[in-house]
Amino acid sequence: MIKSVSILIMCLLAHTLTAQNIVYVYGDVSEKGIIPSGENSPFHQMRLIDKGRYGMSQFKEAIQETGLNISEVYDAATTFNASFLKDVDVLILGSNQKKFSKTEIESVHTWVKQGGGLIAWSDSAFGGHYKHVGVDNTLGRESDNQITEAFGMHFLTDNGAGNYLITSYTKNHFINNNNKNGGIRFRGEGVSFVRVSPPAMVLAKAQEGGLGGKLKVNKIDGVFNPDTDVSLAIAHINNGRVLGLFDRNMMWNAGDGSQITHSDNKEFAQRIVLWAAGVEKNSKIPKNKASKNTGLNLPPKVTIKTDYNSKNTVKFSADIIDNDTDNIYPEITWTVKKGPKVTFENNNPNTKTPIITLTEKGTYVFVAHITDGEFKIREKITITKTE
């Protein structure tokens, strides 16, 4: 009897010490919406192995810092059945476009009910570049919704409405460090709100947080409802957990609009994955190395190129080189110091590559504001519209 109890304790201990397995799902689409991309370059795959601006290598490192194992699979090369899911603790629907089979959908639903953790986010870019396929394309959200709608989470279409900073929640929760009023802030751009119905609940409503994101939905989704169209939703499904997030940009290395170094995005990423894995332990959150300011911060080198070939549209491109060791990437925003009214494409002045429509004749003075810790750089550009 004693021997049997000892064996049981050892088995339970071994299970406790085993790191949870997180599986990230990515897809493959070209800029023009061709799936798979084939001879064309893949567009915004957000791969864990990608250390570039639009990659997810820093997200991978953040999750590994919590003690979780994380790997990635290509959606079209993976069959999401019980055999595959048995070794998965958390499944992240990342940049996928796959049309899941009925059997796969049922397998994921069963797996969640038995204790699996599911995280999903959406973006129109998962169907290609919006310049070619439009912000209205639904490939990414349809792939997610096949699975998440059963849990009360319906991803809406990209609203192309700017940047958002989420600072408040509906209740104290592990994800916000048990402080619903600013415990953990997260910043997104983009954006595909989650339309919530039972059994899901709202954890964070839509809010622009001073960044100017318009609280609206894409016209094909009807009318924005602040009570149901939200930034963050969660659901407890039997023994499992499901989380729906309104944006993907906050997770990448240094992309447009938002990235993992903005606000508390890194810790937010760690907390949502830990929560989905059923590990609500603050001890698993490593102290933010960047916040200690132990690295060397040097002023970034900024080069701005201007493309003003059309009568109405000006395109800026900021090249920011930051060769220091503080793990903080410079942020940029654009303002109009002088001139008639302008329109930023997608209502987004927080990008290195803004596209701006000039409304009438006149002289326009734009200012790029680059912030890197204590360094604040201003670059002024003057454009004269004569026609």
Backbone torsions as a table, in degrees:
resi	resn	phi	psi	omega
1	MET	NA	-45.0	-179.9
2	ILE	-62.6	-41.9	179.7
3	LYS	-62.3	-41.0	-180.0
4	SER	-63.9	-42.9	178.8
5	VAL	-63.1	-41.0	-179.6
6	SER	-62.7	-42.8	179.2
7	ILE	-62.9	-41.5	179.6
8	LEU	-62.4	-44.2	-179.9
9	ILE	-62.6	-41.7	179.5
10	MET	-63.8	-38.9	179.4
11	CYS	-66.3	-43.5	178.8
12	LEU	-64.3	-40.1	179.3
13	LEU	-65.2	-42.7	179.1
14	ALA	-61.7	-40.0	178.5
15	HIS	-65.3	-39.9	-179.0
16	THR	-64.3	-37.1	-175.6
17	LEU	-82.6	-9.7	-179.2
18	THR	-78.0	126.6	179.5
19	ALA	-68.2	139.9	178.6
20	GLN	-68.0	150.0	-179.2
21	ASN	-102.3	119.2	179.0
22	ILE	-105.3	130.2	179.6
23	VAL	-119.3	123.3	-178.7
24	TYR	-102.0	129.7	-176.1
25	VAL	-104.0	124.7	177.1
26	TYR	-121.0	159.2	-179.6
27	GLY	-117.7	-164.1	-177.9
28	ASP	-152.9	110.7	179.2
29	VAL	-141.1	147.6	176.6
30	SER	-87.5	170.6	178.0
31	GLU	-55.1	-35.1	-175.3
32	LYS	-91.3	10.1	174.0
33	GLY	88.0	15.5	178.8
34	ILE	-82.9	127.9	-178.2
35	ILE	-124.8	121.9	-9.0
36	PRO	-72.6	171.8	-174.2
37	SER	-67.2	-26.8	176.2
38	GLY	61.8	-122.3	-178.8
39	GLU	-75.7	-12.1	177.8
40	ASN	-85.7	164.5	177.7
41	SER	-76.4	137.5	175.2
42	PRO	-63.4	146.6	-178.1
43	PHE	-111.7	121.4	173.8
44	HIS	47.3	55.6	176.4
45	GLN	-70.9	-26.0	-179.5
46	MET	56.7	51.3	-178.6
47	ARG	-74.4	146.7	176.5
48	LEU	-66.0	-27.4	-178.0
49	ILE	-85.7	-4.6	-175.5
50	ASP	-88.3	118.8	179.3
51	LYS	-95.1	4.3	178.6
52	GLY	-76.7	-177.1	-176.4
53	ARG	-56.8	-40.4	-174.0
54	TYR	-99.2	14.4	178.7
55	GLY	-89.3	178.4	-175.6
56	MET	-123.8	24.2	-177.7
57	SER	-64.7	-36.1	179.2
58	GLN	-71.6	-33.2	173.7
59	PHE	-62.9	-45.0	178.2
60	LYS	-58.4	-46.1	179.5
61	GLU	-62.2	-39.9	-180.0
62	ALA	-62.1	-41.8	-179.8
63	ILE	-70.0	-39.8	178.8
64	GLN	-64.1	-30.7	179.4
65	GLU	-63.2	-22.9	179.9
66	THR	-85.0	-4.9	-179.1
67	GLY	94.9	4.6	179.0
68	LEU	-90.6	147.6	172.2
69	ASN	-87.6	138.7	178.2
70	ILE	-138.0	135.8	178.0
71	SER	-140.5	172.2	-178.4
72	GLU	-128.0	153.0	175.7
73	VAL	-135.3	148.7	176.7
74	TYR	-84.5	126.3	-171.5
75	ASP	-56.8	-45.2	-175.5
76	ALA	-71.2	-18.9	-178.6
77	ALA	-100.1	8.5	-175.3
78	THR	-123.1	135.6	172.7
79	THR	-102.4	116.0	-174.6
80	PHE	-88.2	73.1	-179.8
81	ASN	-113.1	-178.3	-176.6
82	ALA	-60.9	-35.9	180.0
83	SER	-63.3	-42.2	178.9
84	PHE	-70.7	-42.2	-172.4
85	LEU	-76.3	-15.8	-174.6
86	LYS	-62.7	-25.4	179.9
87	ASP	-103.1	11.3	-177.7
88	VAL	-107.6	131.8	176.2
89	ASP	-98.0	-38.7	177.3
90	VAL	-134.7	131.5	176.8
91	LEU	-110.7	125.0	178.8
92	ILE	-109.1	116.5	174.2
93	LEU	-82.3	101.8	-171.2
94	GLY	-93.0	-91.6	-177.5
95	SER	-110.1	33.2	-172.9
96	ASN	-75.7	150.2	171.5
97	GLN	-126.7	2.0	-172.5
98	LYS	-59.2	141.3	169.4
99	LYS	-91.9	102.8	-176.8
100	PHE	-69.5	144.5	176.5
101	SER	-74.6	163.6	178.5
102	LYS	-59.5	-38.9	179.2
103	THR	-65.7	-40.5	178.8
104	GLU	-64.6	-43.6	179.4
105	ILE	-60.5	-46.1	179.2
106	GLU	-63.6	-36.8	179.3
107	SER	-64.9	-43.0	178.7
108	VAL	-65.4	-42.0	179.0
109	HIS	-60.8	-45.2	178.9
110	THR	-63.5	-42.3	179.8
111	TRP	-61.2	-42.0	177.6
112	VAL	-62.1	-47.6	-178.8
113	LYS	-60.1	-27.9	-179.4
114	GLN	-87.1	0.3	175.3
115	GLY	126.4	2.3	179.4
116	GLY	-73.1	154.0	176.8
117	GLY	-110.9	130.7	-176.6
118	LEU	-122.3	130.3	175.4
119	ILE	-123.8	137.6	179.3
120	ALA	-142.8	143.7	169.1
121	TRP	-141.6	163.1	-173.8
122	SER	-138.1	165.2	177.8
123	ASP	-168.7	147.1	179.4
124	SER	-64.1	-24.4	-179.1
125	ALA	-63.9	-16.9	177.5
126	PHE	-73.0	-1.0	173.1
127	GLY	-113.7	4.3	-178.9
128	GLY	124.3	178.5	-180.0
129	HIS	-73.0	131.5	-175.3
130	TYR	-59.7	-24.4	178.7
131	LYS	-65.7	-24.2	179.8
132	HIS	-102.3	-41.5	-173.1
133	VAL	-108.2	-7.9	179.0
134	GLY	82.4	157.3	176.8
135	VAL	-73.9	-12.1	-177.1
136	ASP	-82.8	-6.1	-176.3
137	ASN	-67.6	147.3	-168.2
138	THR	-120.4	12.7	-175.0
139	LEU	-57.8	-45.9	-177.9
140	GLY	-65.8	-46.9	-177.0
141	ARG	-68.6	-34.5	179.3
142	GLU	-64.3	-38.0	178.1
143	SER	-61.8	-44.3	178.8
144	ASP	-68.6	-47.0	-172.8
145	ASN	-62.6	-27.4	176.2
146	GLN	-54.5	-32.9	-176.7
147	ILE	-100.2	-41.7	-169.7
148	THR	-81.7	-22.2	-176.9
149	GLU	-61.5	-30.6	178.4
150	ALA	-65.0	-19.2	-179.3
151	PHE	-103.8	12.4	175.8
152	GLY	83.5	23.1	179.7
153	MET	-127.6	115.4	178.8
154	HIS	-116.9	115.6	179.5
155	PHE	-76.5	131.5	178.5
156	LEU	-86.6	176.6	-179.6
157	THR	-84.3	149.9	178.1
158	ASP	-48.4	130.1	-180.0
159	ASN	-96.0	-8.0	177.8
160	GLY	52.4	42.9	-168.7
161	ALA	-116.8	12.4	172.6
162	GLY	111.6	-154.3	-174.3
163	ASN	-108.3	151.0	-176.7
164	TYR	-136.9	141.7	173.8
165	LEU	-122.1	118.0	-177.5
166	ILE	-96.8	118.9	-174.8
167	THR	-120.2	-10.4	-177.8
168	SER	-135.3	152.4	-176.7
169	TYR	-126.8	170.0	-179.1
170	THR	-81.3	-19.4	179.4
171	LYS	-161.0	163.1	173.0
172	ASN	-66.6	138.0	-173.8
173	HIS	-157.3	157.8	176.8
174	PHE	-55.8	-37.5	-176.9
175	ILE	-62.8	-33.8	178.1
176	ASN	-101.8	21.2	179.7
177	ASN	59.4	35.6	179.0
178	ASN	55.3	35.7	174.4
179	ASN	-139.4	96.9	-172.5
180	LYS	-70.6	-14.0	-178.2
181	ASN	-109.8	67.8	174.0
182	GLY	97.8	14.0	178.8
183	GLY	-61.7	-45.8	175.4
184	ILE	-135.7	123.7	177.7
185	ARG	-101.5	144.9	173.4
186	PHE	-136.4	145.3	-170.1
187	ARG	-124.1	129.0	-178.1
188	GLY	-131.3	174.6	-180.0
189	GLU	-149.9	134.4	171.6
190	GLY	154.2	-55.2	-35.7
191	VAL	-144.5	140.7	-178.4
192	SER	-111.4	93.8	178.9
193	PHE	-60.3	157.2	177.9
194	VAL	-102.3	122.8	177.6
195	ARG	-90.3	119.3	-167.3
196	VAL	-103.9	139.5	171.3
197	SER	-144.9	164.0	179.4
198	PRO	-57.5	144.3	10.3
199	PRO	-88.9	4.9	-180.0
200	ALA	-73.0	157.4	175.5
201	MET	-130.6	155.8	179.8
202	VAL	-83.4	125.3	173.5
203	LEU	-103.2	-30.9	175.0
204	ALA	-144.4	123.6	178.8
205	LYS	-75.0	171.2	174.0
206	ALA	-69.9	135.8	179.4
207	GLN	-159.1	139.4	-174.5
208	GLU	-88.0	-19.7	171.2
209	GLY	61.2	22.5	178.7
210	GLY	90.0	0.2	-179.2
211	LEU	-96.2	-2.1	172.0
212	GLY	87.3	4.9	178.0
213	GLY	-64.9	131.0	-178.1
214	LYS	-77.0	133.7	178.8
215	LEU	-84.7	88.8	-178.2
216	LYS	-153.5	168.9	174.2
217	VAL	-120.1	162.6	175.0
218	ASN	-58.5	144.7	-175.7
219	LYS	-56.2	-28.6	-177.9
220	ILE	-75.8	-8.8	178.5
221	ASP	-101.1	8.0	176.0
222	GLY	86.6	-133.0	-174.3
223	VAL	-110.1	137.1	178.1
224	PHE	-64.0	131.6	176.4
225	ASN	-120.7	110.8	-175.0
226	PRO	-63.7	-17.4	-179.4
227	ASP	-88.1	-20.6	-177.0
228	THR	-121.6	-19.6	-178.6
229	ASP	-101.8	102.8	-161.0
230	VAL	-129.1	172.1	180.0
231	SER	-87.1	-35.1	-174.2
232	LEU	-145.3	126.5	178.9
233	ALA	-128.7	148.0	176.9
234	ILE	-135.8	159.9	176.5
235	ALA	-151.1	140.0	170.4
236	HIS	-100.7	117.7	-177.4
237	ILE	-116.6	101.3	-173.5
238	ASN	51.6	-115.5	179.9
239	ASN	-93.2	-0.5	-175.0
240	GLY	-105.8	174.1	-177.9
241	ARG	-136.3	142.8	-179.7
242	VAL	-132.3	139.3	179.6
243	LEU	-135.7	131.9	176.6
244	GLY	-117.6	129.6	-174.6
245	LEU	-122.1	143.8	-170.2
246	PHE	-79.8	-5.6	-173.2
247	ASP	-153.4	155.3	176.2
248	ARG	-110.9	-21.7	-174.1
249	ASN	-58.1	-33.1	-176.1
250	MET	-64.7	-13.7	-175.7
251	MET	-95.6	-14.3	-174.1
252	TRP	-88.7	169.7	-169.5
253	ASN	-63.9	-52.2	-176.2
254	ALA	-161.9	49.9	-175.8
255	GLY	-83.7	-163.6	-176.5
256	ASP	-82.1	141.7	171.4
257	GLY	82.8	-52.6	-179.3
258	SER	-154.4	161.9	-178.0
259	GLN	-162.1	173.7	-170.3
260	ILE	-69.4	-17.4	178.6
261	THR	-88.0	-4.0	179.6
262	HIS	-82.2	143.5	176.7
263	SER	47.8	-133.3	178.6
264	ASP	-105.7	29.9	-173.0
265	ASN	-57.4	-38.6	-178.8
266	LYS	-64.4	-49.9	179.6
267	GLU	-66.1	-35.3	176.6
268	PHE	-59.9	-45.2	178.8
269	ALA	-59.3	-43.3	179.6
270	GLN	-63.9	-41.1	-176.5
271	ARG	-69.6	-39.3	-178.3
272	ILE	-69.3	-34.6	179.3
273	VAL	-72.1	-41.8	176.3
274	LEU	-61.5	-42.7	179.4
275	TRP	-61.9	-45.2	179.8
276	ALA	-61.6	-30.0	178.9
277	ALA	-83.4	-2.7	-179.6
278	GLY	76.7	22.9	-178.5
279	VAL	-113.4	83.6	-178.4
280	GLU	-92.8	72.2	-177.1
281	LYS	-129.6	116.0	178.1
282	ASN	-63.2	-23.6	179.3
283	SER	-64.7	-18.3	179.1
284	LYS	-81.5	-11.3	-179.1
285	ILE	-90.0	110.5	178.8
286	PRO	-68.9	148.8	177.4
287	LYS	-65.0	139.2	-176.8
288	ASN	-65.8	112.8	-178.6
289	LYS	-61.6	-36.4	-177.3
290	ALA	-65.5	-33.5	-176.7
291	SER	-69.0	-17.0	179.3
292	LYS	-78.7	-14.5	-178.5
293	ASN	55.0	36.5	178.8
294	THR	-83.8	-17.5	179.5
295	GLY	-83.5	165.2	179.3
296	LEU	-88.0	126.4	178.9
297	ASN	-106.1	120.8	177.7
298	LEU	-116.8	152.6	179.0
299	PRO	-66.1	134.4	179.9
300	PRO	-71.9	156.7	173.9
301	LYS	-95.7	126.0	-173.5
302	VAL	-119.5	127.3	174.4
303	THR	-126.1	128.3	-177.9
304	ILE	-118.0	126.8	176.7
305	LYS	-105.7	144.6	-178.6
306	THR	-120.7	131.8	176.5
307	ASP	-121.4	104.9	-179.3
308	TYR	-127.8	71.8	-177.2
309	ASN	-98.4	-18.4	-179.3
310	SER	-100.0	169.1	-178.7
311	LYS	-74.7	-26.4	-170.2
312	ASN	-119.4	-16.1	-171.2
313	THR	-121.8	134.1	174.6
314	VAL	-117.7	138.9	179.0
315	LYS	-119.5	127.9	175.1
316	PHE	-109.3	149.2	174.9
317	SER	-138.0	116.8	-178.7
318	ALA	-101.8	123.5	174.9
319	ASP	-101.5	114.1	-176.0
320	ILE	-115.8	116.1	178.5
321	ILE	-107.8	121.0	-174.3
322	ASP	-124.4	85.5	-176.7
323	ASN	-92.2	73.1	175.2
324	ASP	-137.8	-170.7	-172.0
325	THR	-125.4	22.8	-176.8
326	ASP	-92.0	-0.2	177.8
327	ASN	61.9	21.9	176.6
328	ILE	-116.3	124.2	179.6
329	TYR	-92.4	135.0	-179.0
330	PRO	-58.1	147.3	175.9
331	GLU	-107.3	152.2	-178.3
332	ILE	-135.3	144.2	170.7
333	THR	-146.4	154.6	-175.3
334	TRP	-117.0	140.2	175.4
335	THR	-132.2	162.5	175.9
336	VAL	-107.0	111.3	-177.9
337	LYS	-81.2	-31.9	-176.3
338	LYS	-151.1	144.8	174.1
339	GLY	123.0	175.1	177.9
340	PRO	-64.9	176.0	-179.5
341	LYS	-66.0	143.8	177.1
342	VAL	-126.1	166.1	176.4
343	THR	-126.4	122.5	174.9
344	PHE	-84.1	130.0	177.7
345	GLU	-57.6	134.9	-177.3
346	ASN	57.6	22.9	178.2
347	ASN	53.0	39.0	-170.1
348	ASN	-123.4	95.0	174.7
349	PRO	-90.6	3.9	-174.9
350	ASN	-106.5	49.8	-178.6
351	THR	-140.0	155.2	178.3
352	LYS	-76.9	-12.3	-176.8
353	THR	-129.9	63.7	-178.9
354	PRO	-73.5	147.8	173.0
355	ILE	-118.2	122.6	-168.6
356	ILE	-125.3	131.5	177.3
357	THR	-94.3	126.4	177.5
358	LEU	-91.4	126.5	-168.9
359	THR	-84.0	-27.8	-176.9
360	GLU	-157.7	172.8	-179.7
361	LYS	-62.2	151.1	176.8
362	GLY	143.7	178.8	178.1
363	THR	-100.5	126.7	-179.1
364	TYR	-112.7	134.1	175.4
365	VAL	-116.8	113.9	178.6
366	PHE	-101.7	148.1	176.4
367	VAL	-127.6	125.6	172.2
368	ALA	-93.7	123.0	180.0
369	HIS	-104.2	113.4	179.7
370	ILE	-111.0	123.6	-179.1
371	THR	-117.3	128.0	178.1
372	ASP	-139.6	87.6	-176.1
373	GLY	63.1	-123.9	-178.5
374	GLU	-79.4	-8.7	-178.5
375	PHE	-91.7	128.6	178.1
376	LYS	-127.1	115.2	-175.1
377	ILE	-111.3	137.8	177.9
378	ARG	-122.7	128.2	175.5
379	GLU	-119.9	124.5	-176.8
380	LYS	-104.1	135.1	178.2
381	ILE	-131.3	130.6	180.0
382	THR	-109.2	130.2	178.0
383	ILE	-124.9	133.3	176.9
384	THR	-114.0	121.2	177.8
385	LYS	-97.6	118.4	-175.0
386	THR	-104.9	-13.0	-178.9
387	GLU	-120.4	NA	NA
